[in-house]
Amino acid sequence: MIKMVSKKQKGDNAEKEVKKIYELKHYVVEPAQRTMRCIGKGRFVSSANDYYGIYDGVAKHNSLGTVWYQVKSHITDVSKAKPLIAKFHDEYNDNKTEVSVIWLRVKNKGWVLFNYYGSTGWEKTFIDLKGFPCIPFTYS
């Protein structure tokens, strides 16, 4: 029997995977906290409170610096997020040890990381399902 997973569950699972990968690399990770709001008598919905309306979380390492990250599961979402992240990063980041990263989850393959350091533009790296760098794979 195939278990169906909602978009929210898929996103939550992906964010947990990213948090675990950072923690295995000795980062201290603080995901954006969700809040519950009432939409009617006895009915509540969970809504994300992304950092600055952009990032799913922040990871800090004592010697590697700070990573602001966003997790996506579809390439079109990455295309939409890139200009927002680049604009915010360029405007507010004057620290050379900070990076903004979009994690794209590719089913059964791993992750494509879109790293933004500032004026140098976006760099792409590939991570396998266990969190280790790997050779590039196809995604779309």
Secondary structure, 3 states (H helix, E strand, C coil): CCCCCCHHHHHHHHHHHHHHHHHHCCCEEEECCEEEEEEECCEEEEEECCECCCECEEEEECCCEEEEEEEECCHHHHHHHHHHHHHHHHHHCCCCCEEEEEEEEECCCEEEEEEECCCCCEEEEEECCCCCECCCCCCC
